[in-house]
Amino acid sequence: MKFMNYIARMNNIKTIAVCGAGTMGSGIAQLAAQAGFTTLQFDVNKEMLEKSKASIEKSLQYLIEKNKITQKQKTATLNNLVFINNINECKADVIIEAIIEKKDAKINLFNELEKINNNHTIFATNTSSISINEIAEGCNQSSQIVGMHFFNPATIMKLVEVVKSKFTTDAVVESIIDVCKQMNKVAVVCKDAPGFIVNRVARHYYLEAMKLVELNLATIENVDAIMEASGFKMGPFKLMDLIGMDINYSVSNIVWEALQKPERLKPSALQQQKVNAGELGRKTGKGFYAYNK
């Protein structure tokens, strides 16, 4: 019976819409298309859609050169992708938003999409730290809202946090787990809580590293080098540059405030300075390190 239910769920999910054509949205759209889903990449900005298309084509070509996929698979993936900038065309079985990390923007988007989709559509948010309960409370179809937190780069990182709100049905969670499996991802289910699992645990990795630098006890380069030598794939400063300083700093503030502002989780003034200066990491060409854009 469980096997039949699994097949039924997967047969019902044929189309995935990804809202937001930034780095994360592009990665998720590529994943969905590679997994065989008809994939709609939606963004109101046509220029962003063009950049997303070029980025996905470049990523797929790289996979061919590394003998990870064939030309036939690349063509099939691109044929599964449709780029749209009209929200009225954004109809799918699962909709994954990867837009700006603002609660009201996500709620407003889902409320617009609820009007043009049916009652069975699942609305998944890729938020890294905003409360899924609060997003669901602002939506009419709260039971269809779920967290689906990918990690950057989405095409490489295996983990997806599937975050269940107090409204989310078990059927929705199971369907999203199935989608993750088809994307060849490892889904970990957790209840809504500040920072979920990974960002809650990771705060210390970033904050303690920045505190060492602020106190002149170590350099940025030394902290990264010793953490990488200890087994971490990336040091905390390189990782913050990859994630984006604005996103990482925002997560720190959300977790800190949600937990009643404990001193141990107070956001770093060093990172705030970077955000204020517009030095957001790789995407701006400068963060804790300098990059060629």
C-alpha positions in Angstrom: 0.0 0.0 0.0 2.8 2.4 0.9 4.5 1.7 -2.5 1.2 2.4 -4.3 0.7 5.7 -2.4 4.3 6.7 -3.3 3.6 6.0 -7.0 0.3 8.0 -6.8 2.0 11.0 -5.3 4.8 11.0 -7.9 2.3 10.6 -10.7 0.5 13.7 -9.5 3.6 15.8 -9.5 4.6 16.5 -13.1 5.1 20.3 -13.1 7.3 22.4 -10.9 7.4 26.2 -11.0 10.4 28.0 -9.5 9.8 31.7 -8.6 13.0 33.8 -8.7 15.7 33.6 -11.3 18.7 34.4 -9.1 21.5 32.0 -8.2 19.4 29.8 -6.0 16.3 29.8 -8.2 18.4 28.9 -11.3 20.0 26.0 -9.4 16.6 24.7 -8.2 15.1 25.0 -11.7 18.0 23.1 -13.2 17.6 20.3 -10.6 13.9 20.0 -11.3 14.4 19.9 -15.1 17.2 17.4 -14.8 14.9 15.2 -12.7 12.4 15.1 -15.5 9.8 17.6 -14.3 8.3 20.1 -16.6 9.9 23.2 -15.0 8.7 26.8 -15.2 11.3 29.4 -14.3 9.4 32.5 -13.3 10.7 36.0 -12.7 9.2 39.4 -13.5 12.6 40.6 -14.7 13.3 39.4 -18.3 17.0 40.2 -17.9 17.2 37.9 -14.9 15.5 35.1 -16.9 18.1 35.5 -19.7 20.9 35.3 -17.1 19.3 32.2 -15.6 19.0 30.5 -18.9 22.7 31.2 -19.7 23.8 30.1 -16.3 21.9 26.8 -16.6 23.3 26.1 -20.1 26.8 26.8 -18.8 26.3 24.5 -15.8 25.0 21.7 -18.0 27.9 22.1 -20.5 30.3 21.9 -17.6 28.7 18.6 -16.5 29.1 17.3 -20.1 32.8 18.2 -20.0 33.2 16.4 -16.7 31.4 13.3 -18.1 28.6 13.7 -15.6 25.8 13.9 -18.2 25.5 13.3 -21.9 24.6 15.8 -24.7 21.2 14.0 -24.9 20.6 14.6 -21.2 21.5 18.2 -21.6 19.0 18.6 -24.4 16.3 16.8 -22.5 16.9 19.1 -19.5 16.7 22.3 -21.6 13.5 21.0 -23.2 11.9 20.6 -19.8 12.5 24.3 -19.0 10.1 27.1 -19.8 11.1 30.7 -18.9 8.2 33.0 -18.1 7.7 36.5 -16.7 3.9 36.5 -16.5 2.6 35.4 -13.1 -0.7 34.2 -14.6 1.3 31.4 -16.4 2.8 30.3 -13.1 0.7 27.2 -12.7 2.2 24.0 -11.4 1.8 21.0 -9.0 4.6 22.3 -6.8 5.7 25.9 -6.6 9.1 26.7 -5.0 9.8 30.3 -4.2 13.4 31.6 -4.1 12.8 35.3 -4.0 14.0 38.0 -1.7 14.3 37.0 2.0 11.3 39.1 3.2 8.3 37.4 4.9 5.7 39.8 3.4 7.1 39.4 -0.1 6.8 35.6 0.2 3.3 35.7 1.6 2.1 38.1 -1.1 3.6 35.9 -3.8 1.9 32.8 -2.5 -1.5 34.6 -2.1 -1.2 35.7 -5.8 -0.4 32.2 -6.9 -3.1 30.6 -4.8 -5.7 32.5 -7.0 -4.5 30.9 -10.2 -3.6 27.4 -9.0 -5.8 24.6 -7.6 -6.3 23.4 -4.0 -3.8 20.6 -4.5 -0.8 22.8 -5.5 2.0 22.7 -2.9 3.7 26.0 -2.1 7.3 25.5 -0.9 9.5 28.3 0.4 13.2 28.1 0.1 13.7 30.5 3.0 16.7 29.8 5.1 15.3 31.2 8.4 11.9 32.9 8.2 9.3 31.1 10.2 7.2 28.7 8.1 4.4 29.1 10.6 4.3 32.8 10.0 4.3 32.5 6.3 1.6 29.8 6.4 -0.5 32.0 8.7 -0.6 34.7 6.1 -1.8 32.4 3.3 -5.3 31.0 2.6 -4.1 27.5 1.9 -1.9 27.2 5.0 -2.0 23.4 5.0 -0.2 23.4 1.6 2.7 25.6 2.7 6.0 23.8 3.5 9.7 24.8 3.9 12.0 23.4 1.2 15.4 24.8 2.1 18.1 24.1 -0.4 21.8 25.0 0.1 24.1 26.9 -2.2 25.1 25.7 -4.7 21.8 23.9 -5.1 23.0 21.7 -7.9 25.8 20.3 -5.7 24.7 20.3 -2.1 22.8 17.1 -1.3 20.9 18.3 1.8 17.4 19.8 1.7 15.7 20.8 4.9 11.9 20.0 4.7 10.3 22.2 7.3 6.8 21.4 8.6 4.7 24.2 10.0 1.9 23.5 12.5 -0.5 23.6 9.5 1.3 21.5 7.0 -0.3 18.1 6.2 1.7 14.9 6.3 0.7 14.3 2.7 2.4 17.6 1.6 5.6 16.7 3.5 5.7 13.2 2.0 5.2 14.6 -1.5 8.1 17.0 -1.0 10.3 14.2 0.3 9.5 12.3 -2.9 10.4 15.3 -5.0 13.7 15.6 -3.2 14.4 11.9 -3.8 13.7 12.3 -7.5 16.2 15.3 -7.5 18.7 13.0 -5.9 18.7 15.0 -2.7 18.7 13.9 0.9 15.6 15.3 2.7 15.7 15.9 6.4 12.4 16.8 8.0 12.2 19.2 10.9 9.5 21.2 12.7 9.5 25.0 12.3 12.0 26.6 14.7 14.4 29.6 14.5 17.1 28.8 12.0 15.6 25.3 11.5 18.6 22.8 12.0 21.6 23.9 9.9 21.4 27.6 10.3 20.8 27.2 14.1 23.9 25.1 14.5 26.0 27.0 12.0 25.6 30.4 13.8 28.5 29.6 16.1 30.7 28.6 13.1 30.4 32.1 11.7 30.0 34.3 14.8 32.9 32.8 16.8 35.2 33.1 13.7 34.3 36.8 13.3 34.8 37.4 17.1 38.3 36.0 16.8 39.1 38.5 14.1 37.4 41.4 15.9 39.6 40.7 18.9 42.7 40.6 16.8 43.3 37.0 17.9 43.5 35.6 14.4 43.3 36.7 10.7 40.6 35.9 8.3 43.0 33.8 6.3 44.3 31.9 9.3 40.8 31.0 10.6 39.7 29.7 7.2 43.0 27.8 6.7 42.8 26.0 10.1 39.1 25.1 9.8 39.7 23.7 6.3 42.7 21.8 7.6 40.4 20.4 10.3 38.1 18.8 7.7 35.7 21.6 6.8 35.3 22.0 3.0 35.2 25.8 3.4 36.3 28.1 6.1 33.6 30.3 7.7 34.7 33.5 5.8 34.9 31.9 2.4 31.5 30.3 3.1 29.9 33.6 4.1 31.2 35.1 0.9 29.7 32.3 -1.1 26.3 32.5 0.7 26.1 36.3 0.5 26.9 38.6 3.4 23.4 40.1 3.3 21.7 36.7 3.5 24.0 35.4 6.2 23.7 38.6 8.3 19.9 38.5 7.9 19.7 34.9 9.1 21.8 35.8 12.2 19.4 38.6 13.1 16.3 36.5 12.6 17.7 33.7 14.8 19.0 36.1 17.4 15.7 38.0 17.7 13.5 34.8 17.6 15.5 33.4 20.6 15.0 36.6 22.6 18.5 38.1 21.8 20.9 35.9 23.7 24.4 37.5 23.9 26.0 34.3 22.5 24.1 34.7 19.2 24.4 38.5 18.8 25.1 39.4 15.1 28.6 40.5 14.3 29.4 44.2 13.9 32.2 43.2 11.5 29.6 41.5 9.2 27.2 44.5 9.5 30.0 46.8 8.3 30.4 44.6 5.2 26.7 44.7 4.5 26.5 48.5 5.0 29.5 48.9 2.6 27.8 46.7 -0.1 30.6 44.1 0.2 28.4 41.1 0.0 30.8 38.5 -1.2 31.2 36.7 -4.5 28.1 38.2 -6.0 29.5 41.8 -5.6 33.1 40.9 -6.3 34.2 41.7 -2.7 33.4 40.4 0.8 36.0 39.2 3.2 38.0 38.4 0.1 38.2 40.0 -3.4 36.9 38.2 -6.5 37.1 38.7 -10.2 33.5 39.3 -11.4 
